[in-house]
Amino acid sequence: MTKAGAKPPGRKPRADAERNRLRLLETAKAAFAEKGSDASLDEIARSAGVGPGTLYRHFPNRDALVLAVYQNELEHLLAAAERLAAAHPPITALREWLLLFVDYLAAKQGMREVLSSMDGQASEVYASSSLKLKQAVRRLVDGLAEHRPIRLGLEPLDLLRALAGVANVNAGPNGQQAARAMVDLLIAGIDASDRPVREDDQR
């Protein structure tokens, strides 16, 4: 029996479980970006401030955790396109989103080995994410074009391919830095594309 006024014992509130899940996803993202898919699950649990049992209740194996981190990062990236478009001038929104895409690439790079080993499941995830990312970046580029003429000279998806190429070639500690520098180069080129060409520039 419980004392008068005391709450009967039971499971933790669902809000606590959700906080644990999100903390595990954030911790795993950082661990995979730093150490790759070989990052210790026990260390991830410890860094997130939970026991291994809590981790395995949410994610029964490494594949489940990796896939959950990947999908969570994708969802954040897609939601950010709408949020940034509503809160910033179009050119700023595009730059900030591309920087978030670089962070997404870094996390994905660390999980590539596990994702590639998932066969059909990973293929379905990649196909779906490619389409959604294309729609998100087109939304931002189209928003910029509505405010001023731009001569992009390439498909919006090519912006993502260019960043992914830089990140892959420079895989390692400098890859993310190089990709972020590429963002500023791309934005500078887009930002200047609507300026009149001076006669001196044509000589």
N, C-alpha and C positions, 0 to 999 in steps of 0.2 A: 504494500500500500504506500501511497505517497502522502506527504504532509499536506495539510489543508493549504490551498492557494498555490501549491507547487505544481509546475507543469509536468505531466507524465513524460518519462524518457521516450525518445523517438529519434528518427533520423534527423540530421541537420537540415535546416531549411534549404530549399532548392536554390535560393540565391547564393548560398555559400558554395554549393557544388558548382554553380556556373562560374563564380569567381575563381575557384580552383582550376576549372577547365581553361578559362581564358589566361590565367597566369601560367599554366603549363604550356599553352600554345606560344605565348610570348617568349618564355624561357627557352623552349625548344627551338624557336626561330633563331634566336641569338646563338644557341649552341650549334645548330646545323650550319649557320653562316660562318662560324669560326672554325669548327672542327670537321665539318662534313657530316655525312650520314652515319659515321661511326661514333658520333658523340654518345656518351654513356647515358642510358635512360635513367639509371639510378642518380647520376649527377644532375640530370635535368630536374628530377623530382626534388632532390635536396635543394637545388638553387631556387626552385619555385616555392619552397617552404612547405612541402607536403611529403608524405611517405610514398614509397614505391607502390603500395597497394592502391593509393588514390589515383596515381598515374594509370595503373593497369585497369582500374574500374572504368576510366574514361576512354583509354586507348589500349586495347588488349595486346597489341604488339607494335613493333617498330613501324611496320608498314602503315598501320592505322594512324599512328601519330604523325608520320611524315605527310600522309595524304591530308590529314586534318589541318596541319600547318599550312600546306600549300593552298588548300581551298579557302582557309581563313584569310590568308594574305591576298588572294585573288578578290575575295568579297570586299575587303577593305579598300583595295585599289579601285574597284569598280564604283563603290559608294563615294569615294573621294572625288571622282570626276564630276558628279552632280554637286557635291558640297562646294568644291573649289570654284566651279562655274558660277554658282550663286553668290559667292562671297568676294570674288576678286575680278579685276579687269581681265579680259580674255587672255592676253599674252602672259599675265602673271599666273592665271589658273593653269594654262598649258605647261609653263615652266615647273610649277610646283608639282603637278601631276607626273611629269616626266622624271622628276627627282624621286618621287615615291616609286615609280616604275623601276628605277635603278636599285632601290632597296629591295624590291620584290625579286629582281634578278639575282641579287646577292643571296637571298634566302633560298631561291630555287636552285642556284648553283650548288649549294651545300647538300641538297637533297636529290641531286640528279641521279646518282647511282641507284638509290632505292626506287625512285619514281620510274626509272627506265626498266627496272626488273619486275614491274607490276603488269606487264603484258597488256592485255586488252583493256583493263581498268584504267591504266595511265593514258592509253591512246584516246579513250573517250573523254577523259578530263582535259587533255591537251587540246583536242579538237574543240571542245566547248569553250575553253578559256581563250583560245585564239580568236574566235568569233566575238566574244564579249569584249576583249581588249581592243579589237579593231573598232567596235561600236563606240567604246568609251573615248578613244583618242580622236575618232572622227567627230564625235559630239563637241569636243573642245576646239578642234580646228575649224569646224563649221561655225562655232560661236565666234571665233576670231574673225572669220571671213564676213560675218554679218555686220561687223563694226567698221571694217576697213578692207580695202582690196589687198590681197596678198598673192604673191606668185611663189607658191610653195615648191613647185618643180618636182614633187614626188608625192606618192600616195601617203596618207597619214600613217598607214601601217608600216611604211618604210622608216619612219622615225623610230619606231620600236625595234625594227630589225637592225638599224644602225647602232642603237644603244646596246642591243643584245650582242652584236658582233664585237663591239669594243670590250664589253664585259667578258666575253668568252676568250678573246685573244689575250686579254690582260688578266686572266683568272689568277686570283691570289690577292694579297693584301692591297695591291695597287689597282686592281680591276675596278672596284667601286669608285675610287677617286678619278680614274680615267673616264669612266662613263659619266660621272657628274660633270666633269669638265666638258665632255661632249654635249651635254644638255645645254650648257651656256653658249657653246658655239652654234648649235642648231637654233636656239632662241635668238641669238644675235643676228643670224642670217635671215630668219623669218621677220624679225622686227625691222630690219633694214629693207625688206623686199618691197615695201610700199612707198619708199622715198624716191623722189624724182632723181633721175640720173643726170649728173652735171656734165657739161661739155668736157671738162677736164678729165672726168672719169672715162670718157669714151676715147681719149687719145692714146 
